[in-house]
Amino acid sequence: MTAGFPQARPRRLRRTPAMRRLVAQADVRPADLVQPLFVKEGISEPQPVSSMPGVLQHTRESLRKAAAAAVDAGAGGLILFGIPAEKDARGSAADSPSGIVQLALADLAADLGTETVLMADLCLDEYTDHGHCGVLTPAWDVDNDATLERYASIALAQARAGAHVVAPSGMMDGQVAAIRGALDASGFADVAICAYAAKYASAFYGPFRDAAECAPQFGDRASYQQDHGSPDEALREVLLDVGEGADMIMVKPALAYLDIISLVARSVRLPVAAYQVSGEYAMVEAAAASGWLDRDRVIMESLTAIKRAGAGIILTYWATEVAGRLR
Ligand code: PBG
């Protein structure tokens, strides 16, 4: 150190928790967090999901309690996934007025009104017997345009049941336009679309396929979900969805795709959501259960990283817990 010269001392701003808090640029607010919830038809007790310790497949009754708990903790919203009792080739239960998600949405709309944001995942994979996100051609390919008709119909069923936001996650071309058109034509111009715009074909979804019972029965999702080597493709998908009328843009998964979140957040002026997916959850829970990681600190560090990358909204299985802790 040379006397007389100002010495750069970044550590001055790290001396106390109060100083660190004052100068922090990214932080996680309860209202940023969206709690994914699973509701299953035909069960009388909530069922644990073995690959996601702490996550349940809910009954309609237990779902109402879990939703109320998320809202009480201050979480910003909920996203529902349904597991029907019967599956078929076209996923008929997805848009049936008596389908499990429609019944559950109506329950939560009645319980919670506009106190929270009720989102519904809009896809076919939980409802088809083959487990793909769309209907199939005779050659067993996923039929893009026939699937769009199904998505439009599911959007209407979810909107009628009380969804404030529908979140198409199937990665069909033109899905946002098809859904926007159907909603607008049926008096649901106020229902928003959160587009899973940049959704990668990811092995991090493994545990979700247990939770939602939706593993593809043949092949994989690589012909409709994105390849993980292609950031430009993410931007292309995002810009298409913006042009088709998306209100929010989602990137998924989150932690392995922070560069994509950052790219998207710098490129569009819509709310950007990131989905911290089942595999991200399972890795931390498993390591923590072995005593290898400090669970709570790792959770906060990863959520902060996702915010720092540019996501304003985070879907996370820890939403209720973290929102409660931050209050
Ligand atoms: C499709 C859908 C999936 C997830 C959310 N919506 C599964 C998939 O694309 O295979 C994954 C969420 C997670 O892993 O937590 N309906």
Residues whose N, C-alpha, C, O or C-beta is under 5 A from the ligand:
A	BS01	PBG	C123 D125 S169 F204 Y205 F208 V277 S278 G279
